[in-house]
Amino acid sequence: MRWLFGVLIAIAALAVSGSAALAANPPRLVSMNVCTDQLVLRLADPEQILGLSRFSRDGWQSHAGDISRYPVLSGGAEDVLLIRPDLVVASAFDKRSTRELLKAKGLRLAELAVPRTLDEARQQIREAGDIIGHPDRAAVEIARLDAALARARRAVAERHYRVLPLSRRGWVAGSDSFVGSLLSEIGLRSAAGDLGFNFGGFASLEAIVNLRPDFIVVSQAGDYAGDDGQAFLLHPALERFYPPEKRIVIPERMTECGGVMLADALDALTAELKRVGR
């Protein structure tokens, strides 16, 4: 048994020394999509970031301030191969052929799963912090998420609201979707199940009006629609039954990826609940 104990001690020592080396020399990295952009901008040092995704300047990263200092990648393998980063941060949604080519050329890829629950979001933040070389920052983000979750639960307590998460063209996020999981975690009941939707589906205006939830949860406020999909939410029938005081607004950029933006999403939700509950 002594030899086994010695082996375990040696493995632990190697793990500690490896973590210390990573913290002292954090990897130079690139990000392949808007969701990994959010993670690296929050967790990495600016000098670590050699490039962000081609959609990084489309308004998804407004929390990060001026990101013009970072090069924008094309989405293909060529510019990544020219940069030769120590680490490529990607997800399962990135083009598989691109990921396989980068690996074949000897680049190290961190392929992060897409979170579907708050627990998976915490795990993703923790994993990203480890591979980027800043687990302490990941711990801070997880604590920030947990604190925001507690605030949202307090705002919902004893209200028993029934809500319908609704987006462009009448898409309803189902009870088993990430948004559905988020609503359930804080104590809101999603009306999507009353429509028979588990993961999600499209609902007609008539079905939405007849459902009569207490609130609809949408991704934008105001009376401007950039396209026909957004125009659905401004249909006169919806505006009649769901005016601004019946709409809870959580910007899509805060919920689409999960991860480090979820604390902001929960705080936005808390603020909206206070507004509509007056």
C-alpha positions in Angstrom: 0.0 0.0 0.0 2.9 2.3 0.6 3.9 2.2 -3.0 0.4 3.1 -4.1 0.3 6.0 -1.7 3.6 7.2 -3.1 2.3 7.0 -6.7 -0.8 9.0 -5.7 1.4 11.7 -4.1 3.6 11.8 -7.2 0.5 12.2 -9.4 -0.8 15.0 -7.2 2.5 16.8 -7.3 2.6 16.6 -11.1 -0.9 18.0 -11.3 0.0 20.9 -9.0 3.2 21.7 -10.8 1.4 21.5 -14.2 -1.3 23.9 -13.0 1.4 26.3 -11.7 3.2 26.2 -15.0 0.0 26.9 -16.9 -0.7 29.8 -14.6 2.8 31.2 -15.1 2.7 30.7 -18.9 -1.0 31.0 -20.0 -1.6 29.9 -23.6 -1.8 32.2 -26.5 -5.2 31.5 -28.0 -7.9 32.1 -30.6 -11.7 31.8 -30.3 -13.8 30.3 -33.1 -17.3 31.5 -32.3 -19.3 34.1 -30.4 -19.9 31.8 -27.4 -16.2 31.0 -27.0 -15.5 34.8 -27.6 -17.6 35.5 -24.5 -15.6 33.0 -22.4 -12.1 34.1 -23.5 -12.9 37.8 -23.2 -14.0 37.3 -19.6 -11.4 34.8 -18.5 -8.2 35.4 -20.5 -5.6 38.2 -20.3 -5.8 40.6 -23.3 -2.3 39.6 -24.5 -3.4 35.9 -24.6 -6.0 36.6 -27.2 -4.7 36.4 -30.8 -8.0 36.4 -32.6 -11.8 36.3 -32.2 -14.6 34.9 -34.3 -15.9 36.7 -37.4 -19.0 37.6 -35.5 -17.3 39.0 -32.5 -18.1 42.7 -33.4 -21.8 42.1 -34.1 -23.0 43.3 -30.7 -22.6 40.0 -28.8 -19.7 41.2 -26.8 -20.9 44.6 -25.6 -19.9 43.7 -22.0 -16.2 43.5 -23.1 -15.8 47.2 -24.0 -13.5 48.0 -27.0 -12.5 44.8 -28.6 -11.1 46.4 -31.8 -7.6 45.5 -30.6 -8.2 41.9 -31.4 -7.9 40.5 -35.0 -11.1 39.0 -36.5 -10.8 35.5 -37.9 -12.4 34.3 -41.1 -13.9 31.2 -39.7 -11.7 28.9 -41.7 -8.5 27.1 -40.8 -6.1 29.2 -42.9 -5.7 32.3 -40.7 -5.5 30.2 -37.6 -2.7 28.1 -39.1 -0.8 31.4 -39.9 -1.2 32.6 -36.3 -0.2 29.2 -34.8 -1.8 29.8 -31.4 -1.0 27.5 -28.4 -4.8 26.8 -28.1 -7.9 27.0 -30.3 -11.0 27.4 -28.2 -14.0 26.0 -30.1 -17.3 24.2 -29.6 -19.1 21.2 -31.1 -21.1 23.7 -33.4 -18.0 24.8 -35.2 -17.4 23.3 -38.6 -16.1 19.8 -38.1 -13.8 19.7 -41.1 -12.1 22.9 -39.9 -11.6 21.4 -36.4 -10.2 18.2 -37.8 -7.8 20.0 -40.1 -6.5 22.1 -37.3 -5.9 19.0 -35.2 -4.3 17.3 -38.1 -1.9 20.2 -38.4 -0.8 19.8 -34.8 -2.8 22.5 -33.1 -4.3 22.0 -29.7 -8.1 22.4 -29.6 -10.4 22.8 -26.6 -13.8 21.7 -27.8 -16.3 22.9 -25.3 -19.8 21.4 -24.9 -22.8 23.6 -25.2 -24.5 23.9 -21.8 -28.1 22.9 -21.5 -28.5 23.5 -17.7 -27.0 25.8 -15.1 -24.9 23.0 -13.8 -23.5 22.4 -17.2 -22.8 26.2 -17.5 -20.9 26.1 -14.3 -18.9 23.1 -15.6 -18.1 24.9 -18.8 -16.9 28.0 -17.1 -14.7 25.9 -14.8 -13.3 23.9 -17.7 -12.6 27.1 -19.7 -10.8 28.6 -16.7 -8.6 25.6 -16.4 -7.6 25.4 -20.1 -7.1 29.2 -20.4 -4.9 29.3 -17.4 -7.1 31.3 -15.0 -9.1 29.0 -12.8 -9.4 31.8 -10.2 -11.3 33.9 -12.6 -13.6 31.0 -13.4 -14.3 30.6 -9.7 -15.2 34.3 -9.5 -17.6 34.0 -12.5 -19.3 30.9 -11.0 -19.7 32.8 -7.7 -21.2 35.7 -9.7 -23.6 33.4 -11.4 -24.7 31.8 -8.1 -25.2 35.2 -6.5 -27.4 36.4 -9.5 -29.4 33.1 -9.3 -30.1 33.8 -5.6 -31.3 37.3 -6.4 -33.6 36.1 -9.2 -35.1 33.4 -6.9 -35.8 36.0 -4.3 -37.5 38.2 -6.9 -39.7 35.3 -8.0 -40.5 33.9 -4.6 -44.2 33.4 -3.9 -45.3 35.0 -7.2 -46.0 31.8 -9.2 -45.8 33.5 -12.5 -46.6 31.5 -15.7 -44.5 32.8 -18.6 -44.0 32.0 -22.3 -40.5 32.4 -23.7 -41.2 33.7 -27.2 -38.9 34.7 -30.0 -38.9 35.5 -33.7 -41.5 34.0 -36.0 -43.3 32.6 -33.0 -40.6 30.2 -31.8 -41.3 29.0 -28.3 -38.4 27.6 -26.3 -39.6 24.4 -24.7 -39.5 23.2 -21.1 -36.4 21.1 -21.8 -34.5 23.9 -23.6 -31.8 25.9 -21.9 -34.1 28.9 -21.5 -36.8 26.5 -20.1 -34.2 25.1 -17.6 -33.2 28.6 -16.6 -36.8 29.7 -15.9 -37.5 26.5 -13.9 -34.3 27.0 -11.8 -35.6 30.4 -10.5 -39.1 29.3 -9.9 -41.0 30.5 -13.0 -43.4 28.1 -14.7 -43.0 27.9 -18.5 -46.2 27.7 -20.4 -44.4 26.0 -23.3 -45.5 22.6 -21.9 -49.2 23.7 -22.3 -48.5 23.9 -26.0 -47.0 20.4 -26.0 -43.4 21.7 -26.6 -40.5 19.9 -24.9 -37.4 21.3 -26.7 -39.4 24.0 -28.6 -41.6 24.7 -31.6 -43.5 27.4 -33.5 -46.8 28.6 -32.1 -49.5 30.6 -33.9 -50.8 33.9 -32.8 -54.1 32.4 -31.9 -52.4 29.8 -29.7 -50.3 32.3 -27.9 -53.2 34.7 -27.2 -55.4 31.8 -26.0 -52.7 30.5 -23.7 -52.8 33.7 -21.7 -49.6 33.4 -19.7 -48.9 36.1 -17.1 -46.0 37.4 -19.2 -44.1 36.6 -22.4 -40.3 36.5 -22.3 -38.7 38.2 -25.3 -35.2 39.2 -26.4 -35.9 42.9 -27.2 -38.1 45.8 -26.3 -39.3 48.7 -28.4 -41.4 49.1 -31.5 -38.8 48.5 -34.2 -38.4 45.2 -36.2 -35.4 44.7 -38.3 -37.0 41.9 -40.3 -40.2 39.8 -40.7 -39.1 37.4 -37.9 -38.9 40.2 -35.4 -42.1 41.8 -36.7 -44.1 38.8 -35.4 -43.5 40.1 -31.8 -45.0 43.5 -32.8 -48.2 42.1 -34.3 -51.2 44.1 -33.2 -52.8 41.1 -31.5 -49.7 40.4 -29.4 -49.2 44.1 -28.6 -52.8 44.3 -27.4 -52.6 41.3 -25.0 -48.9 41.7 -24.2 -48.0 45.4 -23.9 -44.6 46.3 -22.4 -45.9 45.7 -18.9 -46.6 42.1 -19.9 -43.2 41.5 -21.5 -40.1 40.4 -19.7 -37.1 41.4 -21.8 -33.8 39.4 -21.6 -31.4 40.2 -24.5 -30.6 37.2 -26.6 -26.8 37.6 -26.3 -27.1 36.9 -22.6 -28.9 33.5 -23.0 -27.9 32.1 -26.3 -24.5 30.8 -25.2 -24.9 30.2 -21.5 -21.7 30.5 -19.6 -20.3 33.8 -18.4 -23.3 35.9 -19.6 -25.8 34.0 -17.5 -25.3 36.1 -14.4 -26.1 39.2 -16.5 -29.2 37.4 -17.9 -30.4 36.6 -14.4 -29.8 40.2 -13.2 -31.7 41.5 -16.3 -34.5 39.1 -15.4 -34.6 40.2 -11.8 -34.8 43.9 -12.9 -37.6 43.0 -15.3 -39.6 41.2 -12.6 -39.3 44.2 -10.4 -40.5 46.5 -13.2 -43.5 44.4 -14.2 -44.4 43.6 -10.6 -44.9 47.2 -9.6 
